[in-house]
Amino acid sequence: MSELVESIRERYLAALDRIAVAAKKAERAPGSVKLVVVTKAQSLEVTRAVIEAGVKILGENYPEEGVMKLQSLPEFSAVEWHMIGHVQSRKARIVAGNFDFLHSLDSLKLAKRLDRFCGEAGRALPVLLEFNVGGEESKGGWFASDESRWQEWTAEVAEILALPNLKVRGLMTMPPFGETADASRPFFVRLRRLQEFLASQFPQADFRELSMGTSFDYEAAVEEGATFVRVGTAIVGSRNY
């Protein structure tokens, strides 16, 4: 095992251990949390090392970059490739045809395009609905910082749930940056309350997954109910933009 693979594997296993501790603290099963290792802006060599270190789920932010990597590493067919970054509507075809999961579905327009392209490709795409629980203009997703206004976009959610080639599996958020991990906690709690609200509005739907938490605050996210955490630099190291 190369030195790079070994160092990544060591940090990966350490992150899994920390997730297990956080899950136990919250009286949750460690297996209920899935670790997405973020490889955006990492070289193909580093991405290969991540897979060889035992990582099962990779997260990419840019469709073209992600597709280049997955097409260059066809021998690792068991790995899941998740799109976790903002997707422009004009790049919906790339995502629909190549990725195993989308964490960042942030509009009805994008949903309709993804559904059409998935239909043409003969595949269904699991997706998470992205919500902006911090109210930041710079962040994507439906605005959900004001709980009294949640009812306003339920009609759009209903339209997305009816699309035949998208499989809604839950919610995602990226909270405002704070000085400590605990600063993120209120936003994780808000997303969990939103999950409960949507489950009550659409009891036939599946909102089981919550994608929240990064290298900075993933343990707090697990304690507040995350089922996906997205960890990059803490495992792979700094990015090379």
C-alpha positions in Angstrom: 0.0 0.0 0.0 1.4 3.4 -1.0 2.1 6.0 1.5 -0.7 8.2 0.1 -3.2 5.4 0.3 -2.2 4.5 3.8 -2.4 8.1 5.1 -5.9 8.5 3.5 -7.1 5.2 4.9 -5.9 6.1 8.4 -7.8 9.4 8.3 -10.9 7.7 6.8 -11.0 5.1 9.5 -10.5 7.8 12.2 -13.5 9.7 10.7 -15.6 6.5 10.8 -14.7 6.1 14.5 -15.7 9.6 15.3 -19.0 9.2 13.5 -19.6 6.0 15.5 -18.9 7.8 18.8 -21.2 10.7 17.8 -23.9 8.3 16.8 -23.6 6.4 20.1 -23.8 9.7 22.0 -27.1 10.4 20.2 -28.3 6.8 20.8 -28.2 6.0 17.1 -26.8 3.0 15.3 -23.4 3.8 13.8 -24.5 2.1 10.6 -27.2 4.7 10.1 -24.7 7.3 9.0 -22.9 7.2 5.6 -19.6 8.9 5.0 -19.2 10.7 1.7 -15.6 11.5 1.0 -15.4 14.7 -1.0 -12.8 14.6 -3.8 -13.7 17.8 -5.6 -10.6 19.6 -7.0 -8.4 16.6 -6.2 -6.3 15.0 -8.9 -7.1 11.7 -10.5 -4.2 10.2 -8.6 -5.5 11.3 -5.3 -9.0 10.1 -6.2 -7.7 6.7 -7.1 -5.9 6.6 -3.8 -9.1 7.5 -1.9 -10.8 4.5 -3.5 -7.9 2.2 -2.9 -8.0 3.3 0.8 -11.5 1.7 1.1 -13.8 4.6 0.5 -17.2 3.5 -0.8 -18.9 6.9 -1.6 -17.2 9.8 -3.3 -18.6 13.3 -3.5 -18.0 15.7 -6.4 -19.1 19.3 -6.9 -18.5 19.8 -10.6 -20.3 17.6 -13.1 -17.5 17.6 -15.8 -14.8 16.9 -13.3 -16.7 14.1 -11.7 -17.5 12.4 -15.0 -13.9 12.6 -16.1 -12.8 10.8 -12.9 -15.5 8.1 -12.9 -14.9 7.4 -16.6 -11.1 7.2 -15.9 -11.6 4.7 -13.1 -14.0 2.1 -14.6 -12.4 -0.7 -12.7 -13.9 0.6 -9.5 -17.5 -0.1 -10.5 -18.7 -0.7 -6.9 -18.0 2.9 -5.8 -20.9 5.3 -5.6 -20.4 8.8 -7.2 -22.5 11.5 -5.6 -23.0 15.0 -6.9 -23.1 17.3 -3.9 -22.5 20.7 -5.5 -24.9 23.1 -7.3 -26.0 21.9 -10.7 -26.7 24.3 -13.4 -29.8 23.4 -15.5 -27.7 23.2 -18.7 -25.6 20.4 -17.0 -28.6 18.3 -15.9 -28.0 15.8 -18.7 -24.4 15.1 -17.4 -25.7 14.4 -13.9 -28.7 12.4 -15.0 -26.6 10.1 -17.1 -23.6 9.5 -14.8 -24.1 10.0 -11.1 -25.6 7.5 -8.6 -27.0 10.2 -6.2 -27.7 13.9 -6.2 -27.6 15.8 -2.9 -28.3 19.3 -4.2 -31.6 19.4 -6.1 -32.5 23.1 -5.5 -35.3 24.0 -8.0 -38.4 22.6 -9.8 -36.8 23.7 -13.1 -33.7 21.5 -12.5 -35.9 18.6 -11.3 -38.0 18.6 -14.5 -34.8 18.6 -16.7 -33.2 15.8 -14.6 -36.4 13.8 -14.8 -36.5 14.2 -18.6 -32.9 13.2 -19.1 -33.2 10.3 -16.7 -36.2 9.0 -18.7 -34.2 9.2 -21.9 -31.3 7.3 -20.2 -33.7 4.7 -18.8 -32.6 5.2 -15.2 -34.0 6.6 -12.0 -31.9 9.1 -9.9 -32.1 9.3 -6.1 -32.1 12.9 -5.0 -32.1 15.1 -1.9 -33.9 18.4 -1.8 -31.5 21.3 -0.8 -32.8 23.8 1.7 -31.2 27.1 2.7 -32.0 27.0 6.5 -29.6 29.9 7.2 -31.2 32.4 4.9 -27.9 33.3 3.2 -28.3 34.9 -0.3 -25.1 33.2 -1.4 -26.4 29.7 -0.7 -28.6 27.6 -3.0 -31.8 25.8 -2.2 -35.3 26.7 -1.2 -35.3 29.4 1.5 -36.3 27.7 4.8 -35.0 30.0 7.5 -38.5 31.2 8.4 -40.5 28.3 9.6 -43.8 30.2 9.3 -43.3 30.2 5.5 -42.6 26.6 4.9 -46.0 26.0 3.4 -45.2 28.3 0.5 -43.2 25.9 -1.5 -45.0 22.6 -0.7 -46.7 22.8 -4.1 -43.3 22.6 -5.8 -42.3 19.7 -3.6 -45.5 17.9 -4.6 -44.6 18.4 -8.3 -41.1 17.0 -7.7 -42.5 14.0 -5.8 -44.7 13.2 -8.8 -41.8 13.0 -11.3 -41.4 9.4 -12.4 -37.6 9.3 -12.8 -36.5 11.1 -9.7 -36.6 9.3 -6.3 -36.7 11.8 -3.4 -34.9 10.4 -0.4 -34.6 13.3 1.9 -33.0 16.8 2.5 -29.7 18.5 2.4 -28.3 21.8 3.7 -25.1 23.8 4.1 -25.3 26.0 7.2 -23.7 29.4 7.5 -20.0 29.2 8.5 -19.5 29.6 12.3 -16.6 29.8 14.6 -17.3 26.5 16.2 -19.1 23.2 15.2 -21.8 24.0 17.7 -22.6 27.1 15.8 -24.0 24.8 13.0 -26.2 22.8 15.4 -29.3 25.1 15.3 -29.3 24.8 11.5 -29.0 21.0 11.6 -31.9 21.0 14.1 -34.0 23.2 11.7 -33.4 20.8 8.8 -34.5 17.9 11.0 -37.7 19.8 11.9 -38.2 20.5 8.2 -37.9 16.8 7.5 -40.6 16.2 10.1 -42.8 18.9 8.6 -42.5 17.5 5.0 -43.1 13.9 6.3 -46.4 15.2 7.8 -47.4 17.0 4.6 -46.5 14.0 2.4 -46.9 10.8 4.4 -46.5 8.6 1.3 -43.1 10.1 0.5 -39.6 9.0 1.7 -37.6 11.7 3.5 -35.4 9.4 5.5 -32.1 10.9 4.6 -30.4 14.1 5.9 -27.2 15.2 4.3 -25.5 17.8 6.6 -22.1 18.2 8.1 -18.7 18.7 6.7 -15.1 18.3 7.9 -15.7 21.2 10.3 -18.9 20.0 12.0 -19.8 16.5 11.0 -19.9 15.1 14.5 -22.5 17.7 15.6 -24.4 16.9 12.4 -24.5 13.2 13.4 -25.7 14.0 16.9 -28.6 16.0 15.3 -29.7 13.3 12.9 -27.5 13.4 9.8 -27.5 10.2 7.7 -25.0 11.5 5.2 -21.9 13.6 6.2 -19.7 15.1 3.5 -16.0 15.1 4.6 -13.2 16.3 2.3 -10.1 18.0 3.7 -10.1 16.1 7.0 -9.6 12.9 5.1 -8.1 13.8 1.7 -6.2 17.0 2.6 -6.3 20.4 1.1 -7.6 20.9 -2.4 -5.7 21.8 -5.5 -7.8 24.4 -7.4 
